[in-house]
Amino acid sequence: MTVEVRLKEMRNARGISQNELARRLEMSLANVQKIEYGKAKSIPLDTLDKLCQILECEVGQLLVRVPDDDGEGTELSTSAIALESSISIDASKSNPGQITKRSVGIILPFERRTA
């Protein structure tokens, strides 16, 4: 599976040029083009957030998983490792002296099977 960035489609649907998008993102035109043409090695989360704000979309509309077309099916095992961590949030501004804890669950696949 690969992840496809549908930036060009989203940008064109909103009537925004690459230059305008680069200006609003406060980044170079070359970097916008790298993202749009799938040449970027990574996209920082804050950039994804800005893109979604500008294009008025959700991340899932911008980034789409595409199955491999090499004929070899791969599937993730239904077995997974569930990690849970506690995050402490200082709520002293609203409730002085209190700390609120939340648990965040993350599920990671640990086994890949090929057909």
Secondary structure in CASP SS format (residue, H / E / C, confidence):
PFRMAT SS
TARGET T0000
AUTHOR 0000-0000-0000
METHOD secondary structure of the structure
MODEL  1
M C 1.00
T E 1.00
V E 1.00
E E 1.00
V E 1.00
R C 1.00
L H 1.00
K H 1.00
E H 1.00
M H 1.00
R H 1.00
N H 1.00
A H 1.00
R H 1.00
G C 1.00
I C 1.00
S C 1.00
Q H 1.00
N H 1.00
E H 1.00
L H 1.00
A H 1.00
R H 1.00
R H 1.00
L H 1.00
E C 1.00
M C 1.00
S C 1.00
L H 1.00
A H 1.00
N H 1.00
V H 1.00
Q H 1.00
K H 1.00
I H 1.00
E H 1.00
Y C 1.00
G C 1.00
K C 1.00
A C 1.00
K C 1.00
S C 1.00
I C 1.00
P C 1.00
L H 1.00
D H 1.00
T H 1.00
L H 1.00
D H 1.00
K H 1.00
L H 1.00
C H 1.00
Q H 1.00
I H 1.00
L H 1.00
E C 1.00
C C 1.00
E C 1.00
V H 1.00
G H 1.00
Q H 1.00
L H 1.00
L E 1.00
V E 1.00
R E 1.00
V E 1.00
P C 1.00
D C 1.00
D C 1.00
D C 1.00
G C 1.00
E C 1.00
G C 1.00
T E 1.00
E E 1.00
L E 1.00
S C 1.00
T C 1.00
S C 1.00
A E 1.00
I E 1.00
A E 1.00
L E 1.00
E E 1.00
S E 1.00
S E 1.00
I E 1.00
S E 1.00
I E 1.00
D E 1.00
A C 1.00
S C 1.00
K C 1.00
S C 1.00
N C 1.00
P C 1.00
G C 1.00
Q C 1.00
I E 1.00
T E 1.00
K E 1.00
R E 1.00
S E 1.00
V E 1.00
G E 1.00
I E 1.00
I E 1.00
L E 1.00
P E 1.00
F C 1.00
E C 1.00
R E 1.00
R E 1.00
T E 1.00
A C 1.00
END
